[in-house]
Every structure is written in structure tokens, then in C-alpha cells.
Amino acid sequence: MWDMFSNTCRLFLKGKLFRDPRAVFMRWLIVFAVVAAVVLVLGLAGLPIWLVVLLSALAGGALQPFLFKDLKYQ
């Protein structure tokens, strides 16, 4: 199990895990921007920090399967 994890990390860091690393990065940026916007909006609304973190994590986690469903591995 550890070998599979370390091999995947090495391939990812070398840029050889995904067929189109630029698409992965762009989709990651979309998720990051949405989560940052949710954090800012909810933080400015005066919600407790634990609730802001929980809701922003749920938003980011819900977006990932939708955005990353068409990624191709090498």
C-alpha cells in the first residue's frame, strides 16, 4: 500500500500521472477559488470559524468529483 502511494506521489510530482497536467491544475484552481470565495463570504457574514471551515470543505469536496470526473491518467 505504501509503495503504491509513494509511486503515485512521485509520478504526480514529476508531472507524469495525468495525461494533461494543465487541465488538472486549472480544475484545481477552480475548486480553490470557489472554496476561497465561500470562506470569505461566510467569514464576512459573521459565522463561527468552525462552521465556515465545515461549509467551505463541503463545497470543495462536492465540486471535486464533478470537475475531476473526466481526467485521464497515463
LOSE-49536 format. One record per residue (C-alpha): x, z, y. Coordinates in steps of 0.25 Angstrom, whole numbers, padded with zeros to 4 digits, always signed. Example, Ala and Ser with C-alpha at 12.3 -4.5 7.8 and 13.67 -1.06 7.14 Angstrom:
+0049+0031-0018/+0055+0029-0004/
% end
This chain:
+0000+0000+0000/+0011+0004+0010/+0018-0009+0006/+0006-0018+0010/+0004-0010+0023/+0019-0011+0027/+0019-0026+0023/+0007-0029+0031/+0013-0022+0043/+0026-0030+0042/+0018-0043+0042/+0009-0039+0054/+0021-0035+0062/+0029-0048+0059/+0016-0056+0062/+0014-0061+0048/+0002-0054+0044/-0009-0062+0051/-0009-0077+0052/-0012-0077+0067/-0006-0064+0073/-0010-0069+0087/-0025-0068+0082/-0023-0054+0077/-0017-0050+0090/-0028-0056+0098/-0038-0049+0090/-0031-0036+0090/-0031-0037+0106/-0046-0040+0106/-0048-0027+0098/-0038-0019+0107/-0045-0024+0119/-0059-0020+0114/-0054-0006+0110/-0047-0004+0123/-0060-0008+0131/-0068+0001+0123/-0059+0013+0125/-0059+0010+0140/-0074+0009+0141/-0077+0021+0133/-0066+0029+0139/-0071+0026+0153/-0085+0029+0148/-0080+0044+0146/-0082+0045+0131/-0073+0055+0124/-0060+0049+0119/-0063+0051+0104/-0075+0042+0106/-0068+0032+0114/-0058+0030+0103/-0068+0030+0092/-0077+0020+0098/-0065+0011+0102/-0059+0012+0088/-0073+0008+0082/-0073-0004+0091/-0059-0009+0088/-0062-0007+0073/-0075-0014+0073/-0068-0026+0080/-0057-0028+0071/-0064-0033+0059/-0071-0043+0067/-0059-0048+0075/-0049-0048+0063/-0058-0054+0052/-0052-0068+0053/-0037-0064+0054/-0029-0072+0043/-0017-0065+0036/-0005-0073+0032/
% end
